[in-house]
Amino acid sequence: TLFLDSQLNGEGIWKRRYQSILDHEKHLHRNGTRIIKFFLHISKEEQKKRFLQRIDDADKNWKFNEADLKEREFWKDYMNAYE
């Protein structure tokens, strides 16, 4: 489990992080790099099916991460933000 240092877990940390990302992307763009972002949407049912395959199929076990299950709890929040 990943825990942020209490100094990094404040309200302003996300604004600063996003600003850093935007600044970096602007730097890349000014220097000729074009950034293309994709949002690959799959349904909650498809995601569940893939998680179960990762657990059941020994060749896919390496893809499974317990943190994904915790993140799945925020599915509705992610979809609301996307829309």
C-alpha positions in Angstrom: 0.0 0.0 0.0 1.2 3.5 -0.9 1.0 6.2 1.7 2.0 9.8 1.1 4.0 11.7 3.6 1.7 13.9 5.6 3.4 17.0 4.1 2.5 15.7 0.6 -1.1 14.8 1.4 -2.4 18.3 1.7 -5.1 20.1 -0.3 -2.7 22.0 -2.4 -0.5 19.1 -3.5 -2.8 18.1 -6.4 -2.9 21.7 -7.8 0.9 21.9 -7.6 1.3 18.5 -9.3 -1.1 19.3 -12.1 0.6 22.6 -12.6 4.0 20.8 -12.8 2.6 18.4 -15.4 1.1 21.3 -17.5 4.4 23.2 -17.3 6.3 20.1 -18.4 3.9 19.5 -21.3 4.2 23.2 -22.4 8.0 22.8 -22.3 7.8 19.7 -24.5 5.5 21.4 -26.9 7.7 24.5 -27.3 10.5 22.1 -28.1 8.7 20.3 -30.9 7.2 17.3 -29.1 3.5 16.8 -29.7 1.5 15.3 -26.9 -1.5 13.1 -27.7 -3.7 12.0 -24.8 -6.1 9.1 -25.0 -8.8 8.0 -22.6 -9.4 4.3 -23.2 -12.9 3.6 -21.8 -14.1 0.1 -20.9 -17.3 -0.7 -19.1 -17.3 -1.6 -15.4 -18.4 -5.1 -16.4 -15.5 -5.5 -18.9 -13.0 -4.3 -16.3 -14.3 -6.8 -13.8 -14.0 -9.6 -16.4 -10.4 -8.6 -17.1 -9.5 -8.5 -13.4 -10.9 -12.0 -12.9 -8.9 -13.2 -15.9 -5.8 -11.8 -14.4 -6.5 -13.7 -11.2 -7.5 -16.9 -12.9 -5.0 -17.1 -15.7 -1.4 -17.8 -14.4 0.0 -16.1 -17.5 -1.8 -12.9 -16.6 -1.2 -12.8 -12.8 1.6 -10.3 -13.3 -1.0 -7.8 -14.5 -3.0 -8.0 -11.3 -2.5 -5.4 -8.6 -4.5 -5.2 -5.4 -4.5 -1.4 -5.7 -6.7 -1.8 -8.8 -9.5 -3.2 -6.6 -9.3 -0.2 -4.3 -9.4 2.2 -7.3 -12.4 0.3 -8.7 -14.4 1.8 -5.8 -14.0 5.2 -7.4 -15.5 4.1 -10.8 -18.5 6.4 -10.5 -16.3 9.3 -9.5 -14.0 8.7 -12.5 -17.0 8.5 -14.9 -18.5 11.7 -13.5 -15.2 13.5 -14.0 -14.9 12.1 -17.5 -18.4 13.3 -18.5 
